[in-house]
């Protein structure tokens, strides 16, 4: 893991599939709610099950510019990568290029294989999990390096 400057409320860029499939939107929402206890989740809309309907009022260019602004503000990226997504892959690559620490949650019981481009990238920390409890345990360990928290 990259050595990070601790912040009382780090800016977290949460990435998850949107146009690639919204089957995991409830999982994203739960993870985002949990992460909000540690920092500011810049992309909390990713967990909103009505997101596609809401974003139809924005142009693709507006969505791109908004998300790039948020990514530039991020202290770290946490991506739920179980549902493959071109957009999430792009965000991870750009974050890596910018030196932003990236953590990838992957539900190991999903029946899908994690992309070798994600799993094999030494710049990404892969956080396999079984359920919400295990995902939260992984996140607590990660957030201890970024936020002023103590692990019990």
N, C-alpha and C positions, 0 to 999 in steps of 0.2 A: 504494500500500500504506500502511496505517496505521502510524505510528511506534509501535514496540513497545518495552517494557522488556525487555531481554535477561535470560533466566533460564538458569542452568546446565542445568536440566531442565524445560523448559516443559510444562505440561499440555495435551495434544492431544486434542481431541474428534474422532474419526474417524467420519464418517457414510457409510453405504452402504445400499442397498436390503436390506430383510429380508423383509417380507411382500410387497413389490412384485416380488420375484423374486430368487433366489439364484444366478443364472447366473454372476455375477461374484465369488462368494465367494472363489475362489482368488486372484483379483486383489487383493481387499481384504486377504486374509491376507498376501500378499507386500508390499503397501504398508505395512501395519501393522508387519510385521517390520522393514522398512526404517526407518520412523519411530521405532521404539523405540530406535534408535541416537542419536536427537536429544532425546528427551523421554519423558515418561510418557504412553502412549496409554491414556486413561481407558476407552475403548470397544473394547478389543482383541477382545472377543467377536464383534464384527461380522464378522470374518474366519473364524469357526468354522463349518465346513460343517454341523455338527450343531446349530446354534443354535436352529432352530425346534423341534426335539425337546426341547432343554433348557429353552426359555422356556415350554413348555406348563405347567410347574409354577408359573409366576408369573401373577398376574392382570394384566390390562391396566393397571389402576391402579398396581400395583407396578412394572411396566415403565416407565410414564410417570414416576412419582416418582423412580425410580433414574436414568433418563436425564436428567431435569431437574436433579437434584443434580450429576451429572457436568458438564452443560453450564454450570452456575453456577461450576464450578471451573476451566473451560477458559481457557487463554490464547489459543487460536486453534482454529478449526474447519477441518478438511480433509475435504471431502466428495467422494466419487467419485460423480458425477452421471450417468454414462452410462445406467444403468438407472433410468428414472423411478420416483420414490417419493414418496408424499404425506408420509411421515414425515420424509424427508430435507429436503423443501421446508419443512416446519414447523420443523425444527431450524435450518435456515439463516435463516428469517425471525426466529425468536426470538433467535438469536445476533446478527443484524444489529441488532435492537431494543436488545439489551443492549450494543452496541458492541464485540462480539467480532469480531476480524478473520476473514473467511471466504474460503477458497480452494477452488475447485471444479475437480477433475480431470475431464476429459472425453476419452474415447477417440474420436478423430476418424474412425476406420475402422469404427465400430460399425454404421453404417447407420441410426442414429436421429438425430433432430434434438434439439438441446438446447433446453429450454424457453426461450421469450423472457423469462419472468419471472426466470430465472437469468441467461441471457446478457446481458440488457439492464439488469441491476441494477448501477449503478456502485459499489455497496458490495462487490460480490463480485469477486474476481480469478479469472478463468477460466484454467485451465492445460490447454490441449489437449496430448494426447500420442498417440503412435503405439504404443509398446510400453513394457515395464517399464523399460528403460534411460532412455528419454526422460522417463517419469514420475518416476523417481528424480532426474534432473537438475533437473527443475522443483522437486521437493521440497527439494533441497539449497539452491537459491537462496532459497526461501521460509524455510527453517529458519535460514538465516544471519541473518535479521532477528530471530529469537526466541531462539536458543540461542547459547551461547558457542562458536561453531565458526568455522573459517576455511575459505573456499572455496579449494580447490587451484587 
